[in-house]
Amino acid sequence: MIKQKDHQFKFVLTGNLGVGKSSLIQRFAGDQFSESQSLSVDFRQRTLHLEDNNVKLQIWDTAGQERFRTITSAYYKGAEAIIMVYDVTQADTFEEIDKYWLPETKKYGEKNVQLLVIGNKNDLEEQKQVETAKAQEYCQSHNLQFAECSAKTADHVNNVLIQLSKNGIEKKKQKDAGN
């Protein structure tokens, strides 16, 4: 009999106001969708069962704080992954990844944190301002993981959590093997 292994990971979502962080966290945590914005820090939990692993996720949404650029190192402390979200229909939100969010994560994030850029709202294809190839090229040049998804349709949302969790499990195995 294979013994179940328990893991706990903290994922933090950052990005400009209105990019869909609150909607993503609702999808991540409970497969719901809401277009309303959250104006306070939100914290949700979800458990994934991946092969012989139970993964308890703590998913943090910094909603509202980014308006004032007041996100502090406390949000990033202990994070396995920092997810920088932009809206594919608003080019300025993608530009903010490079101008603000990536430097912020490098300043406050832990040394080996997973960094992922998500282009949200990919269901709005006709309104798209940020081409997938441009975002992929940017992420590749900065050694960042990349995904596009839609909180509204749930397209690729669970894949993001699963991949980050698998990466975290593998990283933990390597760390444990090195001790």
C-alpha positions as CSV (number, residue, x, y, z in Angstrom):
1,M,0.0,0.0,0.0
2,I,1.3,3.5,-0.9
3,K,1.4,5.9,1.9
4,Q,-0.2,9.3,1.2
5,K,2.1,12.2,1.5
6,D,0.8,15.5,2.8
7,H,2.0,18.8,1.4
8,Q,0.9,22.4,2.1
9,F,1.7,25.2,-0.3
10,K,0.9,28.9,-0.3
11,F,0.2,30.6,-3.6
12,V,-0.1,34.4,-3.8
13,L,-1.9,36.3,-6.6
14,T,-0.7,39.8,-7.5
15,G,-1.5,42.1,-10.4
16,N,-3.4,45.3,-11.1
17,L,-6.9,46.0,-9.9
18,G,-9.5,44.6,-12.3
19,V,-7.4,41.8,-13.9
20,G,-9.6,39.1,-12.4
21,K,-7.6,38.0,-9.4
22,S,-10.7,37.6,-7.2
23,S,-12.5,35.7,-9.9
24,L,-9.5,33.4,-10.3
25,I,-9.2,32.7,-6.6
26,Q,-12.9,31.9,-6.5
27,R,-12.4,29.4,-9.4
28,F,-9.3,28.0,-7.8
29,A,-11.0,27.5,-4.4
30,G,-14.5,26.5,-5.3
31,D,-15.1,26.5,-9.1
32,Q,-17.3,29.6,-8.9
33,F,-17.3,32.8,-10.9
34,S,-18.1,36.3,-9.9
35,E,-17.4,39.5,-11.7
36,S,-17.3,41.6,-8.5
37,Q,-14.0,42.9,-7.2
38,S,-12.7,42.3,-3.8
39,L,-11.3,45.3,-1.9
40,S,-9.6,43.4,0.9
41,V,-7.1,40.6,1.2
42,D,-8.8,37.2,0.6
43,F,-7.6,33.8,1.6
44,R,-9.0,30.5,0.4
45,Q,-8.0,26.9,0.8
46,R,-8.3,23.9,-1.5
47,T,-7.1,20.3,-1.3
48,L,-5.8,18.5,-4.4
49,H,-5.2,14.8,-4.6
50,L,-2.3,14.2,-7.0
51,E,-1.2,10.6,-7.3
52,D,0.0,9.6,-3.8
53,N,0.0,13.2,-2.5
54,N,-2.6,15.3,-0.7
55,V,-1.8,18.9,-1.4
56,K,-3.5,21.6,0.8
57,L,-3.3,24.9,-1.0
58,Q,-3.5,28.3,0.7
59,I,-4.4,30.8,-2.1
60,W,-4.0,34.5,-1.2
61,D,-5.5,37.3,-3.2
62,T,-4.0,40.7,-2.4
63,A,-7.1,42.4,-3.8
64,G,-7.3,46.1,-3.3
65,Q,-3.8,46.5,-1.9
66,E,-2.3,47.0,-5.3
67,R,-4.1,50.2,-5.8
68,F,-1.9,51.8,-3.1
69,R,1.2,49.7,-3.9
70,T,1.1,48.7,-0.2
71,I,1.7,44.9,-0.7
72,T,4.4,44.1,1.9
73,S,6.8,41.3,2.3
74,A,4.4,39.6,4.7
75,Y,2.2,38.5,1.8
76,Y,5.1,36.8,0.1
77,K,6.6,35.1,3.1
78,G,6.5,31.3,2.8
79,A,5.0,31.4,-0.7
80,E,5.7,28.4,-2.9
81,A,4.4,30.4,-5.9
82,I,3.7,34.0,-6.8
83,I,1.2,34.3,-9.6
84,M,1.3,37.6,-11.4
85,V,-2.0,38.2,-13.3
86,Y,-2.7,40.5,-16.2
87,D,-5.8,41.0,-18.3
88,V,-5.2,40.0,-22.0
89,T,-7.6,42.8,-23.0
90,Q,-5.6,45.5,-21.3
91,A,-2.0,45.9,-22.5
92,D,-1.1,48.2,-19.7
93,T,-1.8,45.4,-17.1
94,F,0.8,43.3,-18.9
95,E,3.3,46.1,-19.0
96,E,2.9,46.5,-15.2
97,I,4.2,42.9,-14.8
98,D,7.6,44.2,-15.9
99,K,7.5,47.6,-14.4
100,Y,6.2,46.7,-11.0
101,W,5.1,43.2,-10.2
102,L,8.2,41.3,-11.2
103,P,10.6,43.6,-9.4
104,E,8.2,43.5,-6.4
105,T,8.3,39.6,-6.3
106,K,12.1,39.6,-6.7
107,K,12.4,42.1,-3.9
108,Y,10.1,40.3,-1.4
109,G,9.7,36.8,-2.7
110,E,11.8,34.0,-1.3
111,K,14.8,32.8,-3.3
112,N,13.4,29.7,-4.9
113,V,9.8,30.8,-5.3
114,Q,8.0,29.7,-8.4
115,L,7.0,32.7,-10.5
116,L,4.1,32.4,-12.9
117,V,2.5,34.9,-15.2
118,I,-1.2,34.4,-16.1
119,G,-3.0,36.1,-18.9
120,N,-6.6,36.1,-17.7
121,K,-9.8,36.6,-19.7
122,N,-8.6,34.7,-22.7
123,D,-12.3,34.0,-23.5
124,L,-12.5,37.6,-24.8
125,E,-10.5,36.8,-28.0
126,E,-11.9,39.7,-30.1
127,Q,-10.8,42.2,-27.5
128,K,-7.3,40.8,-26.9
129,Q,-4.5,43.4,-26.8
130,V,-1.7,41.2,-25.6
131,E,-0.7,38.5,-28.0
132,T,0.1,35.1,-26.5
133,A,3.5,34.9,-28.4
134,K,4.6,38.2,-26.9
135,A,3.7,37.1,-23.4
136,Q,5.4,33.7,-23.9
137,E,8.6,35.4,-25.2
138,Y,8.7,37.8,-22.3
139,C,8.2,35.0,-19.8
140,Q,10.8,32.8,-21.4
141,S,13.4,35.7,-21.4
142,H,12.8,36.2,-17.7
143,N,12.6,32.5,-16.7
144,L,9.0,32.7,-15.7
145,Q,6.3,30.1,-16.1
146,F,3.4,31.3,-18.3
147,A,-0.3,30.3,-18.8
148,E,-3.4,31.9,-20.2
149,C,-6.8,31.1,-18.8
150,S,-10.3,32.3,-18.2
151,A,-11.8,32.6,-14.7
152,K,-15.2,33.1,-16.4
153,T,-15.2,29.8,-18.4
154,A,-12.7,28.0,-16.1
155,D,-10.5,27.3,-19.1
156,H,-7.0,26.1,-17.9
157,V,-7.6,27.3,-14.3
158,N,-7.2,23.9,-12.6
159,N,-4.2,23.1,-14.8
160,V,-2.3,26.0,-13.3
161,L,-2.9,24.8,-9.7
162,I,-2.0,21.2,-10.6
163,Q,1.3,22.2,-12.4
164,L,2.4,24.5,-9.6
165,S,1.6,21.8,-7.0
166,K,3.5,19.2,-9.0
167,N,6.5,21.5,-9.3
168,G,6.3,22.2,-5.5
169,I,6.2,18.5,-4.7
170,E,9.2,17.8,-7.0
171,K,11.1,20.7,-5.5
172,K,10.4,19.3,-2.0
173,K,11.6,15.8,-3.0
174,Q,14.8,17.2,-4.4
175,K,15.4,19.3,-1.2
176,D,14.6,16.2,1.0
177,A,17.0,14.1,-1.1
178,G,19.8,16.7,-0.6
179,N,19.5,16.6,3.2
